[in-house]
Amino acid sequence: MVTIRRPGRDATLVAWGRAVDDCLAVAEAWNERGVEVEVLEAASSVLLDDATVLASVARTKNAVVVGGPAELACRIHEQLFAELEHPVARVGPAAGRADVDAALRRVLA
């Protein structure tokens, strides 16, 4: 299951576990700069709701997968390659806010 924790229009962050709080904080900081970042919370990487993730990324055209499986980034590329403005970025599960912010900067460059 995937829950939209914060709506946005410029980029999508997909996160698991404690990384969700980091993503929400980064999204708020970007919002203060006029960039709306959608934050999706995935309850499990095994039973992932691809439809919600793909719909979000199709709308925002940019994505960062935070702490989740590389397979998700691959599926986003396979399904939405022609629609993406930048390649999907990935941040490891031990990453912090600075890492999420840097990945977001790359996809919004």
MMTF fields as JSON, N, C-alpha, C and O atoms, coordinates in Angstrom:
{
  "mmtfVersion": "1.0.0",
  "mmtfProducer": "UNKNOWN",
  "numBonds": 435,
  "numAtoms": 436,
  "numGroups": 109,
  "numChains": 1,
  "numModels": 1,
  "chainsPerModel": [1],
  "groupsPerChain": [109],
  "chainIdList": ["A"],
  "bondAtomList": [4, 2, 8, 6, 12, 10, 16, 14, 20, 18, 24, 22, 28, 26, 32, 30, 36, 34, 40, 38, 44, 42, 48, 46, 52, 50, 56, 54, 60, 58, 64, 62, 68, 66, 72, 70, 76, 74, 80, 78, 84, 82, 88, 86, 92, 90, 96, 94, 100, 98, 104, 102, 108, 106, 112, 110, 116, 114, 120, 118, 124, 122, 128, 126, 132, 130, 136, 134, 140, 138, 144, 142, 148, 146, 152, 150, 156, 154, 160, 158, 164, 162, 168, 166, 172, 170, 176, 174, 180, 178, 184, 182, 188, 186, 192, 190, 196, 194, 200, 198, 204, 202, 208, 206, 212, 210, 216, 214, 220, 218, 224, 222, 228, 226, 232, 230, 236, 234, 240, 238, 244, 242, 248, 246, 252, 250, 256, 254, 260, 258, 264, 262, 268, 266, 272, 270, 276, 274, 280, 278, 284, 282, 288, 286, 292, 290, 296, 294, 300, 298, 304, 302, 308, 306, 312, 310, 316, 314, 320, 318, 324, 322, 328, 326, 332, 330, 336, 334, 340, 338, 344, 342, 348, 346, 352, 350, 356, 354, 360, 358, 364, 362, 368, 366, 372, 370, 376, 374, 380, 378, 384, 382, 388, 386, 392, 390, 396, 394, 400, 398, 404, 402, 408, 406, 412, 410, 416, 414, 420, 418, 424, 422, 428, 426, 432, 430],
  "bondOrderList": [1, 1, 1, 1, 1, 1, 1, 1, 1, 1, 1, 1, 1, 1, 1, 1, 1, 1, 1, 1, 1, 1, 1, 1, 1, 1, 1, 1, 1, 1, 1, 1, 1, 1, 1, 1, 1, 1, 1, 1, 1, 1, 1, 1, 1, 1, 1, 1, 1, 1, 1, 1, 1, 1, 1, 1, 1, 1, 1, 1, 1, 1, 1, 1, 1, 1, 1, 1, 1, 1, 1, 1, 1, 1, 1, 1, 1, 1, 1, 1, 1, 1, 1, 1, 1, 1, 1, 1, 1, 1, 1, 1, 1, 1, 1, 1, 1, 1, 1, 1, 1, 1, 1, 1, 1, 1, 1, 1],
  "groupList": [{"groupName": "MET", "atomNameList": ["N", "CA", "C", "O"], "elementList": ["N", "C", "C", "O"], "formalChargeList": [0, 0, 0, 0], "bondAtomList": [1, 0, 2, 1, 3, 2], "bondOrderList": [1, 1, 2], "singleLetterCode": "M", "chemCompType": "L-PEPTIDE LINKING"}, {"groupName": "VAL", "atomNameList": ["N", "CA", "C", "O"], "elementList": ["N", "C", "C", "O"], "formalChargeList": [0, 0, 0, 0], "bondAtomList": [1, 0, 2, 1, 3, 2], "bondOrderList": [1, 1, 2], "singleLetterCode": "V", "chemCompType": "L-PEPTIDE LINKING"}, {"groupName": "THR", "atomNameList": ["N", "CA", "C", "O"], "elementList": ["N", "C", "C", "O"], "formalChargeList": [0, 0, 0, 0], "bondAtomList": [1, 0, 2, 1, 3, 2], "bondOrderList": [1, 1, 2], "singleLetterCode": "T", "chemCompType": "L-PEPTIDE LINKING"}, {"groupName": "ILE", "atomNameList": ["N", "CA", "C", "O"], "elementList": ["N", "C", "C", "O"], "formalChargeList": [0, 0, 0, 0], "bondAtomList": [1, 0, 2, 1, 3, 2], "bondOrderList": [1, 1, 2], "singleLetterCode": "I", "chemCompType": "L-PEPTIDE LINKING"}, {"groupName": "ARG", "atomNameList": ["N", "CA", "C", "O"], "elementList": ["N", "C", "C", "O"], "formalChargeList": [0, 0, 0, 0], "bondAtomList": [1, 0, 2, 1, 3, 2], "bondOrderList": [1, 1, 2], "singleLetterCode": "R", "chemCompType": "L-PEPTIDE LINKING"}, {"groupName": "PRO", "atomNameList": ["N", "CA", "C", "O"], "elementList": ["N", "C", "C", "O"], "formalChargeList": [0, 0, 0, 0], "bondAtomList": [1, 0, 2, 1, 3, 2], "bondOrderList": [1, 1, 2], "singleLetterCode": "P", "chemCompType": "L-PEPTIDE LINKING"}, {"groupName": "GLY", "atomNameList": ["N", "CA", "C", "O"], "elementList": ["N", "C", "C", "O"], "formalChargeList": [0, 0, 0, 0], "bondAtomList": [1, 0, 2, 1, 3, 2], "bondOrderList": [1, 1, 2], "singleLetterCode": "G", "chemCompType": "PEPTIDE LINKING"}, {"groupName": "ASP", "atomNameList": ["N", "CA", "C", "O"], "elementList": ["N", "C", "C", "O"], "formalChargeList": [0, 0, 0, 0], "bondAtomList": [1, 0, 2, 1, 3, 2], "bondOrderList": [1, 1, 2], "singleLetterCode": "D", "chemCompType": "L-PEPTIDE LINKING"}, {"groupName": "ALA", "atomNameList": ["N", "CA", "C", "O"], "elementList": ["N", "C", "C", "O"], "formalChargeList": [0, 0, 0, 0], "bondAtomList": [1, 0, 2, 1, 3, 2], "bondOrderList": [1, 1, 2], "singleLetterCode": "A", "chemCompType": "L-PEPTIDE LINKING"}, {"groupName": "LEU", "atomNameList": ["N", "CA", "C", "O"], "elementList": ["N", "C", "C", "O"], "formalChargeList": [0, 0, 0, 0], "bondAtomList": [1, 0, 2, 1, 3, 2], "bondOrderList": [1, 1, 2], "singleLetterCode": "L", "chemCompType": "L-PEPTIDE LINKING"}, {"groupName": "TRP", "atomNameList": ["N", "CA", "C", "O"], "elementList": ["N", "C", "C", "O"], "formalChargeList": [0, 0, 0, 0], "bondAtomList": [1, 0, 2, 1, 3, 2], "bondOrderList": [1, 1, 2], "singleLetterCode": "W", "chemCompType": "L-PEPTIDE LINKING"}, {"groupName": "CYS", "atomNameList": ["N", "CA", "C", "O"], "elementList": ["N", "C", "C", "O"], "formalChargeList": [0, 0, 0, 0], "bondAtomList": [1, 0, 2, 1, 3, 2], "bondOrderList": [1, 1, 2], "singleLetterCode": "C", "chemCompType": "L-PEPTIDE LINKING"}, {"groupName": "GLU", "atomNameList": ["N", "CA", "C", "O"], "elementList": ["N", "C", "C", "O"], "formalChargeList": [0, 0, 0, 0], "bondAtomList": [1, 0, 2, 1, 3, 2], "bondOrderList": [1, 1, 2], "singleLetterCode": "E", "chemCompType": "L-PEPTIDE LINKING"}, {"groupName": "ASN", "atomNameList": ["N", "CA", "C", "O"], "elementList": ["N", "C", "C", "O"], "formalChargeList": [0, 0, 0, 0], "bondAtomList": [1, 0, 2, 1, 3, 2], "bondOrderList": [1, 1, 2], "singleLetterCode": "N", "chemCompType": "L-PEPTIDE LINKING"}, {"groupName": "SER", "atomNameList": ["N", "CA", "C", "O"], "elementList": ["N", "C", "C", "O"], "formalChargeList": [0, 0, 0, 0], "bondAtomList": [1, 0, 2, 1, 3, 2], "bondOrderList": [1, 1, 2], "singleLetterCode": "S", "chemCompType": "L-PEPTIDE LINKING"}, {"groupName": "LYS", "atomNameList": ["N", "CA", "C", "O"], "elementList": ["N", "C", "C", "O"], "formalChargeList": [0, 0, 0, 0], "bondAtomList": [1, 0, 2, 1, 3, 2], "bondOrderList": [1, 1, 2], "singleLetterCode": "K", "chemCompType": "L-PEPTIDE LINKING"}, {"groupName": "HIS", "atomNameList": ["N", "CA", "C", "O"], "elementList": ["N", "C", "C", "O"], "formalChargeList": [0, 0, 0, 0], "bondAtomList": [1, 0, 2, 1, 3, 2], "bondOrderList": [1, 1, 2], "singleLetterCode": "H", "chemCompType": "L-PEPTIDE LINKING"}, {"groupName": "GLN", "atomNameList": ["N", "CA", "C", "O"], "elementList": ["N", "C", "C", "O"], "formalChargeList": [0, 0, 0, 0], "bondAtomList": [1, 0, 2, 1, 3, 2], "bondOrderList": [1, 1, 2], "singleLetterCode": "Q", "chemCompType": "L-PEPTIDE LINKING"}, {"groupName": "PHE", "atomNameList": ["N", "CA", "C", "O"], "elementList": ["N", "C", "C", "O"], "formalChargeList": [0, 0, 0, 0], "bondAtomList": [1, 0, 2, 1, 3, 2], "bondOrderList": [1, 1, 2], "singleLetterCode": "F", "chemCompType": "L-PEPTIDE LINKING"}],
  "groupTypeList": [0, 1, 2, 3, 4, 4, 5, 6, 4, 7, 8, 2, 9, 1, 8, 10, 6, 4, 8, 1, 7, 7, 11, 9, 8, 1, 8, 12, 8, 10, 13, 12, 4, 6, 1, 12, 1, 12, 1, 9, 12, 8, 8, 14, 14, 1, 9, 9, 7, 7, 8, 2, 1, 9, 8, 14, 1, 8, 4, 2, 15, 13, 8, 1, 1, 1, 6, 6, 5, 8, 12, 9, 8, 11, 4, 3, 16, 12, 17, 9, 18, 8, 12, 9, 12, 16, 5, 1, 8, 4, 1, 6, 5, 8, 8, 6, 4, 8, 7, 1, 7, 8, 8, 9, 4, 4, 1, 9, 8],
  "groupIdList": [1, 2, 3, 4, 5, 6, 7, 8, 9, 10, 11, 12, 13, 14, 15, 16, 17, 18, 19, 20, 21, 22, 23, 24, 25, 26, 27, 28, 29, 30, 31, 32, 33, 34, 35, 36, 37, 38, 39, 40, 41, 42, 43, 44, 45, 46, 47, 48, 49, 50, 51, 52, 53, 54, 55, 56, 57, 58, 59, 60, 61, 62, 63, 64, 65, 66, 67, 68, 69, 70, 71, 72, 73, 74, 75, 76, 77, 78, 79, 80, 81, 82, 83, 84, 85, 86, 87, 88, 89, 90, 91, 92, 93, 94, 95, 96, 97, 98, 99, 100, 101, 102, 103, 104, 105, 106, 107, 108, 109],
  "secStructList": [7, 3, 3, 3, 3, 3, 7, 7, 1, 1, 3, 3, 3, 3, 3, 7, 6, 6, 2, 2, 2, 2, 2, 2, 2, 2, 2, 2, 2, 2, 2, 6, 6, 6, 7, 7, 3, 3, 3, 3, 3, 3, 1, 7, 1, 1, 1, 7, 7, 2, 2, 2, 2, 2, 2, 2, 2, 2, 2, 2, 1, 7, 3, 3, 3, 3, 1, 1, 7, 2, 2, 2, 2, 2, 2, 2, 2, 2, 2, 2, 4, 4, 4, 7, 1, 1, 7, 7, 3, 3, 3, 7, 6, 6, 7, 7, 2, 2, 2, 2, 2, 2, 2, 2, 2, 2, 2, 6, 7],
  "xCoordList": [0.833, 0.0, 0.882, 1.92, 0.468, 1.181, 0.217, -0.899, 0.662, -0.158, 0.493, 1.701, -0.304, 0.199, 0.231, -0.814, 1.439, 1.588, 1.63, 1.294, 2.044, 2.092, 1.922, 2.726, 0.902, 0.718, 1.737, 2.246, 2.022, 2.952, 2.81, 2.112, 3.48, 3.354, 4.689, 4.71, 5.811, 7.101, 8.002, 8.836, 7.857, 8.673, 7.988, 7.172, 8.337, 7.787, 8.919, 9.914, 8.762, 9.662, 8.885, 7.797, 9.427, 8.809, 9.701, 10.884, 9.141, 9.972, 9.339, 8.134, 10.207, 9.816, 10.334, 11.365, 9.621, 10.106, 10.459, 9.743, 11.591, 11.992, 12.345, 12.354, 12.633, 12.966, 11.785, 11.975, 10.576, 9.388, 9.476, 9.197, 9.856, 9.97, 11.021, 10.82, 12.142, 13.176, 12.638, 12.889, 11.899, 11.342, 10.321, 10.276, 9.511, 8.542, 9.25, 8.816, 10.332, 11.091, 11.738, 11.716, 12.31, 12.926, 11.867, 12.088, 10.723, 9.635, 9.17, 8.883, 9.094, 8.684, 9.709, 9.336, 10.986, 12.034, 11.952, 12.106, 11.714, 11.588, 10.317, 10.302, 9.256, 8.015, 8.241, 7.644, 9.089, 9.396, 10.11, 10.134, 10.691, 11.349, 10.438, 10.872, 9.19, 8.232, 8.173, 7.576, 8.788, 8.778, 7.919, 8.186, 6.889, 5.973, 6.406, 6.405, 6.778, 7.26, 6.229, 5.828, 5.808, 4.867, 5.65, 6.689, 5.154, 5.803, 4.843, 3.715, 5.32, 4.557, 5.193, 6.411, 4.386, 4.88, 4.468, 3.28, 5.456, 5.197, 5.236, 6.218, 4.182, 4.115, 4.995, 5.476, 5.207, 6.009, 6.599, 5.962, 7.811, 8.409, 7.998, 8.241, 7.375, 6.954, 5.611, 5.458, 4.652, 3.312, 3.117, 2.234, 3.926, 3.913, 2.768, 2.497, 2.106, 1.008, 1.594, 1.7, 1.972, 2.587, 1.699, 2.202, 0.395, -0.512, -0.398, -0.339, -0.367, -0.259, 1.08, 1.139, 2.155, 3.492, 3.584, 4.034, 3.164, 3.265, 2.389, 2.786, 1.207, 0.333, 0.982, 0.919, 1.601, 2.268, 3.432, 3.552, 4.287, 5.463, 5.056, 5.702, 4.007, 3.527, 3.099, 3.27, 2.543, 2.093, 3.251, 3.288, 4.217, 5.303, 6.484, 7.247, 6.634, 7.7, 9.102, 10.078, 9.212, 10.498, 10.302, 9.264, 11.308, 11.15, 12.48, 13.54, 12.366, 13.48, 12.925, 11.912, 13.579, 13.213, 14.155, 15.373, 13.586, 14.381, 14.239, 13.18, 15.317, 15.337, 14.623, 14.508, 14.148, 13.396, 14.184, 15.356, 13.544, 14.243, 14.567, 13.805, 15.701, 16.09, 15.056, 14.892, 14.372, 13.345, 12.283, 11.774, 11.946, 10.938, 11.437, 10.701, 12.669, 13.233, 13.23, 12.953, 13.538, 13.54, 12.139, 11.972, 11.133, 9.75, 9.286, 8.588, 9.668, 9.297, 9.919, 9.247, 11.189, 11.862, 11.188, 10.95, 10.885, 10.274, 8.91, 8.591, 8.112, 6.741, 6.63, 5.736, 7.544, 7.375, 8.568, 8.678, 9.45, 10.69, 10.47, 11.154, 9.538, 9.313, 8.736, 8.821, 8.155, 7.527, 8.437, 8.171, 9.509, 10.388, 11.227, 11.741, 11.363, 12.243, 13.693, 14.596, 13.932, 15.282, 15.23, 14.155, 16.367, 16.384, 15.937, 16.133, 15.346, 14.944, 16.204, 17.144, 16.213, 17.343, 17.014, 15.847, 18.059, 17.892, 18.76, 19.876, 18.219, 18.948, 18.84, 17.75, 19.954, 19.979, 19.21, 18.864, 18.94, 18.122, 18.765, 18.054, 20.085, 20.753, 20.944, 21.605, 20.38, 20.561, 19.807, 18.857, 20.26, 19.598, 19.02, 18.977, 18.586, 17.941, 18.839, 18.377, 20.122, 21.046, 21.14, 21.244, 21.103, 21.168, 19.897, 19.954, 18.765, 17.49, 17.463, 17.051, 17.895, 17.926, 18.843, 18.49, 19.996, 20.937, 20.34, 20.488, 19.675, 19.039, 17.926, 17.758, 17.172, 16.093, 16.656, 16.087, 17.768, 18.418, 18.816, 18.683, 19.307, 19.704, 18.523, 18.638, 17.375, 16.242, 15.507, 14.731, 15.737, 15.081, 16.016, 15.647, 17.224, 18.206, 17.766, 18.469],
  "yCoordList": [-1.181, 0.0, 1.25, 1.286, 2.252, 3.516, 4.64, 4.718, 5.501, 6.618, 7.93, 8.108, 8.838, 10.175, 10.973, 11.343, 11.234, 11.964, 13.466, 14.231, 13.89, 15.317, 15.454, 14.91, 16.162, 16.338, 17.316, 18.191, 17.161, 18.055, 17.93, 17.045, 18.826, 18.825, 18.794, 18.58, 19.006, 19.147, 17.916, 17.721, 17.093, 15.887, 14.961, 15.39, 13.675, 12.662, 12.01, 11.574, 11.947, 11.189, 9.965, 10.105, 8.768, 7.534, 7.001, 6.746, 6.827, 6.462, 5.383, 5.137, 4.744, 3.7, 4.066, 4.727, 3.639, 3.75, 5.156, 6.113, 5.271, 6.568, 7.58, 8.784, 7.108, 8.025, 8.921, 9.987, 8.495, 9.301, 10.654, 11.687, 10.661, 11.928, 12.838, 14.049, 12.258, 13.056, 13.649, 14.813, 12.844, 13.327, 14.442, 15.406, 14.312, 15.364, 16.672, 17.746, 16.585, 17.789, 18.42, 19.641, 17.6, 18.116, 18.737, 19.798, 18.079, 18.613, 19.972, 20.872, 20.125, 21.409, 22.493, 23.618, 22.167, 23.143, 23.563, 24.743, 22.615, 22.945, 23.759, 24.628, 23.48, 24.232, 25.71, 26.574, 26.002, 27.395, 28.106, 29.336, 27.325, 27.88, 27.847, 28.15, 27.484, 27.476, 26.188, 26.158, 25.117, 23.823, 22.86, 22.623, 22.311, 21.398, 19.953, 19.452, 19.29, 17.915, 16.986, 17.174, 15.984, 14.99, 13.923, 13.465, 13.523, 12.478, 11.297, 11.431, 10.133, 8.897, 8.0, 7.819, 7.435, 6.49, 5.092, 4.791, 4.239, 2.846, 2.0, 2.032, 1.249, 0.424, -0.813, -1.341, -1.276, -2.479, -2.415, -1.917, -2.916, -2.963, -4.226, -4.357, -5.16, -6.42, -6.252, -6.664, -5.659, -5.478, -4.019, -3.351, -3.529, -2.121, -1.807, -2.559, -0.702, -0.221, 0.574, 1.798, -0.124, 0.539, 1.622, 2.65, 1.41, 2.363, 3.746, 4.745, 3.823, 5.113, 5.769, 6.965, 4.993, 5.531, 6.024, 7.143, 5.2, 5.585, 6.784, 7.631, 6.875, 8.032, 9.313, 10.355, 9.231, 10.4, 10.838, 12.019, 9.905, 10.246, 10.712, 11.593, 10.14, 10.59, 12.056, 12.806, 12.453, 13.836, 14.789, 15.887, 14.368, 15.27, 15.214, 16.174, 14.089, 13.886, 13.73, 13.682, 13.651, 13.495, 12.603, 12.674, 11.747, 10.849, 10.564, 10.499, 10.396, 9.917, 8.775, 8.941, 7.62, 6.472, 6.48, 6.397, 6.579, 6.74, 5.498, 5.245, 4.738, 3.587, 2.367, 1.369, 2.416, 1.296, 0.491, 0.77, -0.503, -1.391, -0.728, 0.099, -1.105, -0.607, -1.008, -0.336, -2.093, -2.577, -1.507, -1.398, -0.726, 0.318, 1.38, 1.791, 1.822, 2.806, 2.241, 2.957, 0.961, 0.298, 0.282, 0.575, -0.056, -0.085, 1.305, 1.442, 2.335, 3.699, 4.034, 4.586, 3.707, 3.96, 3.199, 3.759, 1.933, 1.116, 1.647, 1.686, 2.053, 2.482, 3.927, 4.259, 4.798, 6.237, 6.906, 8.132, 6.134, 6.681, 7.931, 8.936, 7.883, 9.003, 10.233, 11.343, 10.041, 11.156, 11.814, 12.933, 11.12, 11.64, 12.81, 12.782, 13.835, 14.955, 14.61, 15.118, 13.749, 13.335, 11.869, 11.359, 11.184, 9.813, 9.762, 10.716, 8.654, 8.461, 8.365, 7.648, 9.09, 9.043, 8.057, 7.829, 7.48, 6.567, 7.031, 7.515, 6.871, 7.187, 5.961, 5.416, 5.521, 4.313, 4.442, 5.547, 3.305, 3.295, 4.004, 4.424, 4.143, 4.808, 6.3, 6.977, 6.805, 8.213, 9.136, 8.737, 10.367, 11.384, 12.478, 12.355, 13.528, 14.636, 15.256, 15.594, 15.407, 16.022, 15.174, 15.713, 13.852, 12.959, 13.056, 13.06, 13.133, 13.269, 14.606, 14.675, 15.655, 16.979, 16.993, 17.575, 16.37, 16.33, 15.557, 15.974, 14.45, 13.674, 14.477, 14.431, 15.206, 16.027, 17.151, 17.486, 17.721, 18.756, 18.192, 18.867, 16.942, 16.325, 16.153, 16.42, 15.701, 15.468, 16.749, 16.764, 17.799, 19.077, 20.063, 21.216, 19.616, 20.496, 20.873, 21.611],
  "zCoordList": [0.0, 0.0, 0.0, 0.661, -0.731, -0.8, -0.417, -0.93, 0.486, 0.954, 0.529, 0.682, -0.001, -0.327, 0.976, 1.511, 1.479, 2.735, 2.53, 3.434, 1.34, 1.018, -0.474, -1.231, -0.925, -2.371, -2.957, -2.256, -4.224, -4.909, -6.41, -6.906, -7.139, -8.593, -9.34, -10.552, -8.626, -9.304, -9.231, -10.115, -8.213, -8.066, -7.074, -6.258, -7.16, -6.256, -5.471, -6.05, -4.145, -3.282, -2.807, -2.248, -3.021, -2.543, -1.444, -1.672, -0.235, 0.914, 1.773, 1.727, 2.565, 3.499, 4.876, 5.001, 5.916, 7.297, 7.735, 7.44, 8.454, 9.007, 7.93, 8.187, 6.739, 5.643, 5.272, 4.687, 5.607, 5.295, 6.003, 5.393, 7.271, 8.01, 7.391, 7.296, 6.971, 6.305, 5.011, 4.701, 4.261, 2.991, 3.211, 2.447, 4.244, 4.544, 4.901, 4.484, 5.669, 6.041, 4.809, 4.654, 3.938, 2.712, 1.81, 1.226, 1.697, 0.864, 1.384, 0.594, 2.684, 3.265, 2.944, 2.612, 3.04, 2.715, 1.248, 0.932, 0.362, -1.063, -1.321, -2.193, -0.567, -0.724, -0.42, -1.063, 0.545, 0.881, -0.265, -0.321, -1.179, -2.373, -3.593, -4.704, -3.388, -4.485, -5.289, -6.366, -4.778, -5.461, -4.642, -3.464, -5.28, -4.59, -4.806, -5.931, -3.709, -3.767, -3.136, -1.988, -3.899, -3.383, -2.632, -3.107, -1.456, -0.666, -0.561, -0.086, -1.017, -0.92, 0.116, 0.117, 0.999, 1.997, 1.584, 1.47, 1.361, 1.001, 2.265, 3.007, 2.507, 3.708, 3.58, 4.583, 2.354, 2.126, 0.734, -0.195, 0.588, -0.745, -1.479, -2.678, -0.764, -1.377, -2.08, -3.23, -1.41, -1.975, -2.344, -1.806, -3.248, -3.606, -4.554, -5.49, -4.305, -5.133, -6.294, -6.226, -7.353, -8.502, -9.1, -9.553, -9.109, -9.752, -9.117, -9.834, -7.799, -7.116, -7.408, -7.692, -7.341, -7.604, -9.046, -9.292, -9.993, -11.402, -11.731, -12.531, -11.133, -11.376, -10.857, -11.509, -9.689, -9.122, -9.992, -10.32, -10.366, -11.169, -12.568, -13.134, -13.125, -14.436, -14.37, -15.331, -13.226, -13.054, -12.793, -13.348, -11.933, -11.56, -12.53, -12.639, -13.232, -14.238, -13.658, -14.406, -12.317, -11.638, -10.417, -9.76, -10.102, -8.958, -8.273, -8.896, -6.946, -6.128, -5.286, -4.607, -5.326, -4.498, -3.298, -3.456, -2.102, -0.882, 0.003, 0.578, 0.098, 0.984, 0.455, 1.166, -0.751, -1.301, -2.309, -2.563, -2.879, -3.803, -5.145, -5.645, -5.708, -7.033, -8.074, -9.092, -7.816, -8.749, -9.001, -10.116, -7.992, -8.182, -9.159, -10.056, -8.994, -9.923, -11.334, -12.296, -11.454, -12.762, -13.363, -14.546, -12.562, -13.07, -13.499, -14.504, -12.745, -13.128, -14.477, -15.348, -14.657, -15.939, -17.077, -18.146, -16.848, -17.893, -18.309, -19.497, -17.343, -17.62, -18.094, -18.871, -17.625, -17.857, -18.526, -18.501, -19.116, -19.664, -20.512, -20.317, -21.436, -22.359, -21.659, -22.185, -20.486, -19.777, -18.737, -18.299, -18.342, -17.291, -17.791, -18.909, -16.961, -17.284, -16.99, -17.655, -15.998, -15.586, -15.171, -14.857, -15.164, -14.659, -13.194, -12.442, -12.81, -11.421, -10.562, -10.904, -9.451, -8.516, -7.395, -7.073, -6.81, -5.679, -4.527, -4.716, -3.327, -2.103, -1.209, -1.039, -0.637, 0.192, 1.483, 1.903, 2.119, 3.335, 4.533, 5.446, 4.547, 5.673, 5.428, 6.215, 4.364, 3.995, 4.945, 5.619, 4.971, 5.781, 4.897, 3.673, 5.531, 4.808, 3.752, 2.663, 4.067, 3.098, 1.827, 0.725, 1.981, 0.821, -0.024, -1.253, 0.647, -0.063, -0.796, -1.955, -0.129, -0.743, -1.967, -2.993, -1.871, -3.007, -4.172, -5.321, -3.907, -4.985, -5.635, -6.854, -4.84, -5.376, -6.25, -7.289, -5.82, -6.635, -8.005, -9.027, -8.011, -9.293, -10.242, -11.438, -9.703, -10.606, -10.974, -11.929, -10.244, -10.58, -11.268, -11.494, -11.601, -12.238, -13.638, -14.329]
}
